[in-house]
Amino acid sequence: MSWRPSWNLEPCGTPAAYRRHSRAGEKPCEACRVWRNADSQARRRAKAEAFWRALAEDDYRVSAGMPSREQERAVRTLVALLAEALQAGERSRAA
C-alpha cells in the first residue's frame, strides 16, 4: 500500500477555495466572489471603526485635560534624547 496525501478540497465560498481559483488563474465562482467581497468589506469596516475609536479616545483625553498620544510620544522622545545627552556628557567627563 503506497502513501497518498488526502486532497480534501475546501468547498467554494471559503478562503482556501478563493485562493485555489486564484492559483489556477481562474475567475472566482459566484460563492467565492461573494465571500471575498464580504471579507473585504468587513476588513474595511473594522479598520474604519478602529480609526474612529482612536480619534474619539484622543478627543476624550484632550477634553479631560490629559495629553494626546502624539504629545505623550513627543515627551517620551525628548526624555530619551536628554538621557542620551546626559550619559554622553558623563562619559566625556570621565575620559
Phi and psi restraints in degrees (value plus and minus 20) as a CYANA .aco file:
   2 SER   PHI    -115.8   -75.8
   2 SER   PSI     131.1   171.1
   3 TRP   PHI    -101.4   -61.4
   3 TRP   PSI     114.1   154.1
   4 ARG   PHI    -154.0  -114.0
   4 ARG   PSI     118.2   158.2
   5 PRO   PHI     -88.8   -48.8
   5 PRO   PSI     129.4   169.4
   6 SER   PHI    -107.7   -67.7
   6 SER   PSI     108.0   148.0
   7 TRP   PHI    -126.8   -86.8
   7 TRP   PSI      55.9    95.9
   8 ASN   PHI    -108.9   -68.9
   8 ASN   PSI      76.5   116.5
   9 LEU   PHI     -95.9   -55.9
   9 LEU   PSI     117.8   157.8
  10 GLU   PHI     -89.1   -49.1
  10 GLU   PSI     126.4   166.4
  11 PRO   PHI     -91.0   -51.0
  11 PRO   PSI     139.1   179.1
  12 CYS   PHI     -82.3   -42.3
  12 CYS   PSI     129.0   169.0
  13 GLY   PHI      76.5   116.5
  13 GLY   PSI      -6.2    33.8
  14 THR   PHI    -144.7  -104.7
  14 THR   PSI     142.4   182.4
  15 PRO   PHI     -77.9   -37.9
  15 PRO   PSI     -61.4   -21.4
  16 ALA   PHI     -83.7   -43.7
  16 ALA   PSI     -60.2   -20.2
  17 ALA   PHI     -88.6   -48.6
  17 ALA   PSI     -58.3   -18.3
  18 TYR   PHI     -82.4   -42.4
  18 TYR   PSI     -64.2   -24.2
  19 ARG   PHI     -83.9   -43.9
  19 ARG   PSI     -55.7   -15.7
  20 ARG   PHI     -81.8   -41.8
  20 ARG   PSI     -64.1   -24.1
  21 HIS   PHI     -81.0   -41.0
  21 HIS   PSI     -64.0   -24.0
  22 SER   PHI     -83.4   -43.4
  22 SER   PSI     -65.1   -25.1
  23 ARG   PHI     -82.5   -42.5
  23 ARG   PSI     -54.7   -14.7
  24 ALA   PHI    -100.3   -60.3
  24 ALA   PSI     -25.3    14.7
  25 GLY   PHI      55.2    95.2
  25 GLY   PSI      -0.3    39.7
  26 GLU   PHI    -112.5   -72.5
  26 GLU   PSI     139.0   179.0
  27 LYS   PHI     -97.9   -57.9
  27 LYS   PSI     111.4   151.4
  28 PRO   PHI     -81.5   -41.5
  28 PRO   PSI     125.9   165.9
  29 CYS   PHI     -90.9   -50.9
  29 CYS   PSI     151.8   191.8
  30 GLU   PHI     -79.4   -39.4
  30 GLU   PSI     -63.4   -23.4
  31 ALA   PHI     -84.0   -44.0
  31 ALA   PSI     -62.3   -22.3
  32 CYS   PHI     -89.9   -49.9
  32 CYS   PSI     -57.7   -17.7
  33 ARG   PHI     -84.1   -44.1
  33 ARG   PSI     -62.2   -22.2
  34 VAL   PHI     -83.7   -43.7
  34 VAL   PSI     -62.8   -22.8
  35 TRP   PHI     -80.8   -40.8
  35 TRP   PSI     -66.4   -26.4
  36 ARG   PHI     -82.0   -42.0
  36 ARG   PSI     -63.1   -23.1
  37 ASN   PHI     -82.9   -42.9
  37 ASN   PSI     -63.6   -23.6
  38 ALA   PHI     -85.1   -45.1
  38 ALA   PSI     -60.4   -20.4
  39 ASP   PHI     -85.0   -45.0
  39 ASP   PSI     -64.9   -24.9
  40 SER   PHI     -82.1   -42.1
  40 SER   PSI     -62.4   -22.4
  41 GLN   PHI     -83.3   -43.3
  41 GLN   PSI     -62.3   -22.3
  42 ALA   PHI     -84.7   -44.7
  42 ALA   PSI     -60.1   -20.1
  43 ARG   PHI     -85.0   -45.0
  43 ARG   PSI     -63.9   -23.9
  44 ARG   PHI     -82.5   -42.5
  44 ARG   PSI     -62.3   -22.3
  45 ARG   PHI     -83.4   -43.4
  45 ARG   PSI     -62.7   -22.7
  46 ALA   PHI     -84.7   -44.7
  46 ALA   PSI     -59.9   -19.9
  47 LYS   PHI     -84.7   -44.7
  47 LYS   PSI     -63.2   -23.2
  48 ALA   PHI     -85.1   -45.1
  48 ALA   PSI     -62.2   -22.2
  49 GLU   PHI     -83.0   -43.0
  49 GLU   PSI     -59.9   -19.9
  50 ALA   PHI     -84.8   -44.8
  50 ALA   PSI     -60.1   -20.1
  51 PHE   PHI     -81.6   -41.6
  51 PHE   PSI     -69.9   -29.9
  52 TRP   PHI     -87.1   -47.1
  52 TRP   PSI     -53.9   -13.9
  53 ARG   PHI     -85.0   -45.0
  53 ARG   PSI     -63.7   -23.7
  54 ALA   PHI     -86.1   -46.1
  54 ALA   PSI     -59.4   -19.4
  55 LEU   PHI     -83.9   -43.9
  55 LEU   PSI     -63.7   -23.7
  56 ALA   PHI     -85.0   -45.0
  56 ALA   PSI     -58.0   -18.0
  57 GLU   PHI     -84.6   -44.6
  57 GLU   PSI     -62.2   -22.2
  58 ASP   PHI     -84.3   -44.3
  58 ASP   PSI     -60.4   -20.4
  59 ASP   PHI     -81.7   -41.7
  59 ASP   PSI     -61.4   -21.4
  60 TYR   PHI     -83.7   -43.7
  60 TYR   PSI     -64.1   -24.1
  61 ARG   PHI     -80.9   -40.9
  61 ARG   PSI     -62.5   -22.5
  62 VAL   PHI     -87.6   -47.6
  62 VAL   PSI     -63.4   -23.4
  63 SER   PHI     -87.7   -47.7
  63 SER   PSI     -45.2    -5.2
  64 ALA   PHI    -107.1   -67.1
  64 ALA   PSI     -17.0    23.0
  65 GLY   PHI      62.7   102.7
  65 GLY   PSI      -9.0    31.0
  66 MET   PHI    -114.5   -74.5
  66 MET   PSI     130.9   170.9
  67 PRO   PHI     -88.5   -48.5
  67 PRO   PSI     130.8   170.8
  68 SER   PHI     -94.2   -54.2
  68 SER   PSI     151.7   191.7
  69 ARG   PHI     -83.9   -43.9
  69 ARG   PSI     -58.2   -18.2
  70 GLU   PHI     -84.5   -44.5
  70 GLU   PSI     -59.4   -19.4
  71 GLN   PHI     -86.2   -46.2
  71 GLN   PSI     -62.1   -22.1
  72 GLU   PHI     -81.2   -41.2
  72 GLU   PSI     -62.4   -22.4
  73 ARG   PHI     -82.7   -42.7
  73 ARG   PSI     -61.5   -21.5
  74 ALA   PHI     -84.7   -44.7
  74 ALA   PSI     -61.6   -21.6
  75 VAL   PHI     -84.4   -44.4
  75 VAL   PSI     -63.7   -23.7
  76 ARG   PHI     -81.1   -41.1
  76 ARG   PSI     -60.8   -20.8
  77 THR   PHI     -84.0   -44.0
  77 THR   PSI     -64.8   -24.8
  78 LEU   PHI     -82.7   -42.7
  78 LEU   PSI     -61.7   -21.7
  79 VAL   PHI     -82.6   -42.6
  79 VAL   PSI     -61.8   -21.8
  80 ALA   PHI     -84.7   -44.7
  80 ALA   PSI     -61.2   -21.2
  81 LEU   PHI     -85.7   -45.7
  81 LEU   PSI     -60.7   -20.7
  82 LEU   PHI     -83.8   -43.8
  82 LEU   PSI     -61.3   -21.3
  83 ALA   PHI     -82.5   -42.5
  83 ALA   PSI     -62.0   -22.0
  84 GLU   PHI     -83.8   -43.8
  84 GLU   PSI     -61.6   -21.6
  85 ALA   PHI     -84.6   -44.6
  85 ALA   PSI     -62.0   -22.0
  86 LEU   PHI     -83.8   -43.8
  86 LEU   PSI     -62.1   -22.1
  87 GLN   PHI     -84.8   -44.8
  87 GLN   PSI     -59.2   -19.2
  88 ALA   PHI     -86.2   -46.2
  88 ALA   PSI     -58.5   -18.5
  89 GLY   PHI     -85.6   -45.6
  89 GLY   PSI     -60.1   -20.1
  90 GLU   PHI     -86.0   -46.0
  90 GLU   PSI     -58.6   -18.6
  91 ARG   PHI     -86.0   -46.0
  91 ARG   PSI     -59.2   -19.2
  92 SER   PHI     -91.1   -51.1
  92 SER   PSI     -52.1   -12.1
  93 ARG   PHI     -90.9   -50.9
  93 ARG   PSI     -55.0   -15.0
  94 ALA   PHI     -91.2   -51.2
  94 ALA   PSI     -48.1    -8.1
